[in-house]
Amino acid sequence: QVQLVESGGGSVQAGGSLNLSCTASGSTSSTYCMGWFRQAPGKEREGVASIVGGGTISYADSVKGRFTISQDSAKNTLYLRMNSLKPEDTATYYCAAESTFPKCIRMKGYTNWGHGTQVTVSS
């Protein structure tokens, strides 16, 4: 199994930036697919960004152009750079990993999850 721990959340004003990190330990071979997801109060969890096979990157339309996902394999760490934050970005952000493609095409296919880090953006 792989253990995932998110960090870097906090409170910022609209237009500000935050950098999230997700460190993986244990069976890091289970991180072929890695992604960031978020869940706002009263809403379903949604995908934010993902990186598959260390190369293929996808973003949700709502964050495209503002967020950047990256991965440092040597450090077993996934990052999410969030710029131009908006109040609607307020949510708990989760890191997830999956060893098998194409299971990770869908959010439900991810089997390893962190416990989340809170991001709050004020207007």
C-alpha positions in Angstrom: 0.0 0.0 0.0 1.0 3.6 -0.5 0.4 6.3 2.1 -0.3 9.9 1.0 0.0 13.0 3.1 -1.1 16.5 1.8 0.3 19.7 3.1 0.4 23.4 2.1 -3.2 24.4 2.6 -4.2 27.6 4.3 -6.2 30.8 4.0 -5.5 33.4 1.3 -7.3 36.4 -0.3 -8.6 36.2 -3.8 -5.9 36.6 -6.3 -3.3 35.0 -4.1 -1.4 31.8 -4.5 -0.8 28.6 -2.6 1.4 25.6 -3.2 0.2 22.1 -2.2 2.4 19.1 -1.7 1.6 15.4 -1.5 4.3 13.0 -0.2 4.0 9.3 -0.9 5.5 6.6 1.2 5.3 2.8 1.2 4.6 1.1 -2.1 5.4 4.1 -4.3 5.1 1.8 -7.4 1.3 2.4 -6.9 1.6 6.0 -8.1 1.5 5.6 -11.9 -1.5 7.8 -11.8 -1.7 10.7 -9.4 -4.2 13.4 -9.1 -5.6 16.3 -7.1 -9.2 16.4 -6.2 -11.3 18.8 -4.1 -14.6 18.9 -2.2 -16.4 22.0 -1.2 -19.1 22.0 1.5 -22.3 20.5 0.2 -20.8 19.5 -3.1 -19.5 16.3 -4.6 -15.8 15.7 -4.9 -14.4 16.7 -8.2 -11.2 16.3 -10.1 -8.7 19.2 -10.3 -5.7 17.9 -12.1 -3.9 14.7 -12.8 -0.6 13.4 -14.1 -0.3 9.9 -15.6 2.9 8.0 -16.3 4.9 11.0 -15.3 3.9 12.8 -18.4 0.2 13.1 -19.4 -1.3 16.0 -17.6 -5.0 17.0 -17.4 -6.8 19.9 -15.8 -10.4 20.7 -14.9 -11.7 23.6 -17.0 -12.3 25.6 -13.9 -8.6 25.7 -13.0 -6.9 25.5 -16.4 -4.5 28.4 -16.8 -4.3 29.0 -13.1 -3.1 25.7 -11.5 -0.1 23.7 -12.3 0.5 20.1 -11.4 4.0 18.6 -11.2 5.7 15.6 -9.9 9.2 14.9 -8.4 9.8 11.2 -8.7 13.0 11.4 -6.7 11.2 12.9 -3.8 8.0 10.8 -4.3 6.1 14.1 -4.2 3.2 15.5 -6.1 2.7 19.3 -6.3 -0.1 21.7 -7.1 0.8 25.3 -7.7 -2.4 27.4 -7.4 -2.3 31.0 -8.7 -5.1 33.6 -9.1 -7.2 31.9 -6.5 -10.9 32.5 -6.4 -13.4 32.1 -3.6 -14.9 29.2 -5.5 -11.6 27.4 -5.1 -12.4 27.0 -1.4 -12.4 23.3 -0.6 -10.6 20.5 1.0 -8.0 19.3 -1.5 -7.1 15.6 -1.7 -4.2 13.8 -3.2 -4.9 10.4 -4.8 -2.9 7.6 -6.5 -3.6 4.5 -8.5 -1.3 1.9 -10.0 -3.3 0.8 -13.0 -4.3 2.7 -16.1 -7.0 3.1 -17.3 -8.7 2.7 -13.9 -7.5 6.2 -13.1 -9.4 7.7 -16.0 -12.3 8.0 -13.5 -12.1 9.4 -10.0 -13.7 6.3 -8.7 -10.8 4.3 -10.0 -8.3 5.8 -7.6 -7.8 3.5 -4.6 -5.3 5.4 -2.5 -6.2 8.7 -0.9 -4.7 11.2 1.5 -6.7 12.9 4.2 -6.9 16.3 2.6 -5.7 19.8 3.3 -8.0 22.8 3.6 -7.8 25.7 1.2 -9.9 28.8 2.0 -10.0 31.8 -0.4 -11.7 35.0 0.8 -13.0 37.8 -1.3 
